């Protein structure tokens, strides 16, 4: 019946014309099947079926064609029926049209109701325009638009964060600057009052260090954003690193009357190959935040735990920082490592700082192939867990010589049971019989009883700060109940100078700084128990460079004056050059071995410090390859240290100069050259 209808139409010219326009056309009965009674050739090309296939497979019924996609069929039906019910002559919509092979194309469909009938059923004319390409282009444009929108939003967010950061930094920088300027003015008014000047200078120094910390954070973040931050891995001592960290953080803890504990767990190795400067930076950043956001009288704990690494030659370390501070709000946790962000919270509004410390720390830990995890509860405190694989140094075995003290018996007293157990384990490894007590009263009783039984201890190691009775009070009782020559050693994470006078009056013989490593413990036993002489530490050594001649290359007149004054005050004779070329010339024209050491600035006119160092090393004279050259520069990043070494320099001193560090480095190289 339907095939007979198509034969009545002479539509070859019309069909060809519409096909040339890439338009499909069909005539459909307005029945329950939306039956196709005629379609041009392009219609069948679009769906991928021939006219015969379409009729055989689907009987020209649109509802059968879409039987696997009932939702699409319902959508098409709704467009047509809605237009009919509104008595509109046409309808328009876009939809997917299924094609052979299970795929689909997008179509713009325009239909028109007509007065024509076939077999008593109304006929609808429908035109199909393939808009697949346009839809794909639209999707791409929308995707690009969304990407641009997201990028714009991210950029605006970053700009807002940087604007907020600059606003905060303006305040944070002005605060120490105000102190520096104000204290300078006050000192000028009290020139005849040495104590007042000393107090002003101390406050100026503290404000300067704080300001330097802000500047370093900004510069570090700049390096990170430009992808130029690098590590300078070298041999490092974990005991020295942690002692340095504790020394730096102690004044802040003391100022807020906080309790601080640092403990070792299963630590077997002490010497590693890593970037000590960057590790120290991470630890100080986290501890500084802990101090800052923990109220007065709160507590901080720093645990160091070693475990076996699956990488040969490495040890896996966990550094766990726990505080009883205000905690971090859950909504800020996702942004805690973002640069230029600080939590907006009335509890921390007065806290100063760049807001970059944790972002920098995260980057450093990532570069060290480590991980940082955070556990925090508002109002109760926060734990930072830093996990880092550390490469064990080849010097580890050399430093861990066979040490044992058989026959010694030592009592350990500490209210921290973990600390007691760890100390006893270490003592037993070096063949010392060890007992421990976490209660001072119990400890005194045992020490007294052992003494009276004739089996007294050879030494007592006790913590300074314990509840009920501190270490100094306990030392007095030990002296009361035992012999006067019993060695009493105090251990503490606090500054020995704070208690040294009182401790010595109470009968304390010596002090060990926490955390107590095996090497620290052995040195303490040799010095305080066995009375063996040890080398004087670098911290207590007074330097004398009398008879030594240094060549200083420095273009800045004020920096030159500072360096000359510092070094001259401890005996050195200083010659100076104002640029690298002049330094090379002075060294070249001097007699061999005339200079004992060269201090070389980097950023100088005519010839920079790197080039000058290379020129000196290339000179054909006996001392050109052996004279120590120390970089003395404001370029203080890891890559700057590496660049100095690559240029033939022996060491790197960062400006502003730390006098103790500078003297120690100079003394080290002078001793090596003698």
Secondary structure as GFF3:
##gff-version 3
##sequence-region A 1 674
A	DSSP	alpha_helix	2	7	.	.	.	ID=ss1
A	DSSP	alpha_helix	12	20	.	.	.	ID=ss2
A	DSSP	beta_strand	23	29	.	.	.	ID=ss3
A	DSSP	beta_strand	36	39	.	.	.	ID=ss4
A	DSSP	alpha_helix	41	47	.	.	.	ID=ss5
A	DSSP	alpha_helix	51	58	.	.	.	ID=ss6
A	DSSP	alpha_helix	62	65	.	.	.	ID=ss7
A	DSSP	alpha_helix	70	85	.	.	.	ID=ss8
A	DSSP	beta_strand	90	99	.	.	.	ID=ss9
A	DSSP	beta_strand	103	118	.	.	.	ID=ss10
A	DSSP	beta_strand	121	130	.	.	.	ID=ss11
A	DSSP	alpha_helix	132	189	.	.	.	ID=ss12
A	DSSP	alpha_helix	194	225	.	.	.	ID=ss13
A	DSSP	beta_strand	234	237	.	.	.	ID=ss14
A	DSSP	alpha_helix	238	255	.	.	.	ID=ss15
A	DSSP	beta_strand	259	265	.	.	.	ID=ss16
A	DSSP	beta_strand	271	274	.	.	.	ID=ss17
A	DSSP	alpha_helix	276	292	.	.	.	ID=ss18
A	DSSP	beta_strand	299	308	.	.	.	ID=ss19
A	DSSP	beta_strand	314	323	.	.	.	ID=ss20
A	DSSP	alpha_helix	330	333	.	.	.	ID=ss21
A	DSSP	alpha_helix	357	367	.	.	.	ID=ss22
A	DSSP	beta_strand	371	377	.	.	.	ID=ss23
A	DSSP	beta_strand	381	392	.	.	.	ID=ss24
A	DSSP	alpha_helix	396	399	.	.	.	ID=ss25
A	DSSP	beta_strand	409	413	.	.	.	ID=ss26
A	DSSP	alpha_helix	417	429	.	.	.	ID=ss27
A	DSSP	beta_strand	433	437	.	.	.	ID=ss28
A	DSSP	alpha_helix	440	452	.	.	.	ID=ss29
A	DSSP	beta_strand	459	463	.	.	.	ID=ss30
A	DSSP	alpha_helix	471	481	.	.	.	ID=ss31
A	DSSP	beta_strand	487	492	.	.	.	ID=ss32
A	DSSP	three_ten_helix	496	498	.	.	.	ID=ss33
A	DSSP	alpha_helix	500	505	.	.	.	ID=ss34
A	DSSP	beta_strand	510	513	.	.	.	ID=ss35
A	DSSP	alpha_helix	518	524	.	.	.	ID=ss36
A	DSSP	pi_helix	525	529	.	.	.	ID=ss37
A	DSSP	beta_strand	549	553	.	.	.	ID=ss38
A	DSSP	alpha_helix	557	568	.	.	.	ID=ss39
A	DSSP	beta_strand	573	577	.	.	.	ID=ss40
A	DSSP	alpha_helix	580	589	.	.	.	ID=ss41
A	DSSP	beta_strand	597	600	.	.	.	ID=ss42
A	DSSP	alpha_helix	609	618	.	.	.	ID=ss43
A	DSSP	beta_strand	628	633	.	.	.	ID=ss44
A	DSSP	alpha_helix	638	646	.	.	.	ID=ss45
A	DSSP	beta_strand	651	654	.	.	.	ID=ss46
A	DSSP	alpha_helix	659	673	.	.	.	ID=ss47
###
